[in-house]
């Protein structure tokens, strides 16, 4: 009897959004996961998706479609979705008070990667953030295969070369790409 090969995928949605904007298309996540499962010869796959979203009332448009998308990932594709509202940071400038939004999910992603380390053989990180190099080294030290998927315009040199392989999502098969990105009227 052969042993099952488990793949865990951790998606940093803000990093992935940069690639989608560069391509001008949204990813079809069902097809992305099928592609990952085939590429890395996995028997089972589990996907974690990390995102920060605008707080209700902070936009002049409805956020319903964002929440419907998260529900689709969670219920339709069985992703584990980790989300939190963007933090608004007040900044004083010569023009007056400005707000900057931050929604970093690196700590949450790292906790899940380390907490589940005994459940997978291969990990696929959809991120380009060099902060994850320490996690990559930790995983490789535990005998895990680590692959990074990002885009050339949004991946650190350290992360691109630190794992067992790097793939530019912009060069991946066209079938993983879905609808064109629609721009909101101003």
C-alpha positions, 0 to 999 in steps of 0.5 A: 500500500502506498502512502498518501501525499498531502499538500497544504496550500497557504494563499496570501491574497494581497500578494496574489491580488498584485499578480491578478492586477498585473494579468488583468484577470481574476484567478479561477481558484477551483482550477488553480487548486486542480493545477497545484494538485497535479503539478505536485502529485498530491493525493489530498490537498487542503487550502488556507486563504488569508485576507484583510477586507475593508470595514463595513461603512468604510467604502461608498460601495457594497462589500457584499460581493467580497463576503459572497466570494469568501463564502464560496471559497469556504463552503464551495471549495472547502478552503479555510478562510482567515479574514480580518478587517483592515486597520485604519491608521491615522496619519497627520500631514500638511494636507491634514489627517489622512488614513492608511489601511493595513491588513497584514496576515503574515502572523496568522499564516505562519501560525497555521503553517507551523501548527499543521506541519505534521499533516503535510508532505509538501507546502505551497506558499502563494506569497512573495514576502521575504518575511516567510524565508524563516518559515521556509527554512523551518519547513525544509529543516523538518523535511518538507518540500516547499514551493513558492508561487508568486509573480516576478513583480512581487516576489523577493529574491530570497523567497524565490530561491529559498525553497525547493522551487519557485513558479511565476503565476503569470507564466502558469497555464491560461486555464487557471485564469478566469474573468477579466477584472472589472474596474469600478466607476469613480 
